[in-house]
Amino acid sequence: MAQARLRRLQHALQERAAKQLSRQAVTIDSYNGRLITVGNKQYLNFSGNDYLGLAQAPEVLHAVADGAKAYGAGSSGSPLVTGQHKVHQQLTDTLCDWLGFERALLFSSGFAANQAMLLTLADKQDLLLLDKLSHASLIDAALHSKADVKRFAHNDLNALSGLLLQQTPSAQQPMVVTEGVFSMDGDSPDLPALLSLCRQYDAPLLLDDAHGLGVLGPEGRGSAASQGIASGELFCLMANFGKALGASGAFIAASNTVIDYLEQFGRHYIYSTALSPALCAGVLKSIELCRNDNWRRDKLQHNIELFRQLATDLPLLVSETAIQGVVLGSNERALTASTKLKQAGIWLSAIRPPTVPVGSARLRITLSSQHTDDDIRLLVQHLRQAV
Ligand SMILES: Cc1ncc(COP(=O)(O)O)c(C=O)c1O
């Protein structure tokens, strides 16, 4: 019995390998923002999400160490039992002050937060409308929820409008889910137009801003702020601490009612150990630096513009953010290009299905405020040779 099961697993692994879709985690010896060392070799890193260089900022590292001394390394419990420390409260208060929401709730990861958001807030009578390129955590959450699910063509408001229109006389209540910056393409929806469509159908808008928080808008308040949207217009916002804020964990921010409801019914919140208090102390410092250090965002913006100016002859996706995609099509092409770049000292992982649609394997370049002009010139020169 067990043998047959193991054979089934082996077969699936072999099939995945034959399609050049196997992936392995690489163990990094050291990381300092722009550089990573793997197996004693140093590479320029263009695959991370540390957009503002906060993962290694000395102030953040000190805050984590001081936080561990003051509150402990672990929270020692789930939040509703004994896991909620003062520093958790301070972090949610700071998030509300920064982003203009009434309440926020912390989660161990963005994946867990998205599960909680859709599984808890969408019910039998609802219809979840998701962008086609939504992150796996949103797709899985929607499919596991009690609601019906439909997906609209990427950033296509006409397609969304068609789905909303089909829906109107029915008893189902639509909820629209999108991202501030799409994780694999780096583009963004027109949020004011999307909101006005949502308003027409009384559909709440749920926004995942994992890649916009910290990077976009005044004080890094994210995609909604950068497009002139007041936070109160969103039904809720999910964002994580693992990208621009350089740590890990996540939060959902919304009105008192939405967060009160998630606190009572959100199983990923209730039945999970609260975030490490030491880490929360680090995130508090990251947020402080993020709000005050405009130079980090200015430098990142400079790097994005320089990259796009230099790479006009490359098949780049349209994106004005730190995520820049070069779509190569086949898995083999993407892997070969990534290997060539590694040989040249540039770490740029090939992104393949199921992370991106079949036939759109790519190099996904992520830029950081840590990169220098020379790093970007070198990247473009080697990209040209590799693709
Ligand atoms: C758009 C988006 N949402 C959610 C997540 C999940 O966040 P986390 O890595 O904190 O689980 C990610 C990260 O991969 C993401 O890119």
The ligand as an ORCA input file, in Angstrom:
! r2SCAN-3c Opt
* xyz 0 1
  C       1.209     39.089     -4.131
  C       1.628     38.210     -2.993
  N       0.713     37.909     -2.055
  C       1.023     37.113     -1.012
  C       2.290     36.580     -0.875
  C       2.584     35.663      0.256
  O       3.269     36.339      1.253
  P       4.286     35.597      2.260
  O       5.534     35.341      1.467
  O       4.456     36.535      3.377
  O       3.613     34.320      2.661
  C       3.278     36.901     -1.810
  C       4.671     36.429     -1.636
  O       5.172     35.571     -2.232
  C       2.937     37.710     -2.913
  O       3.830     37.996     -3.855
*
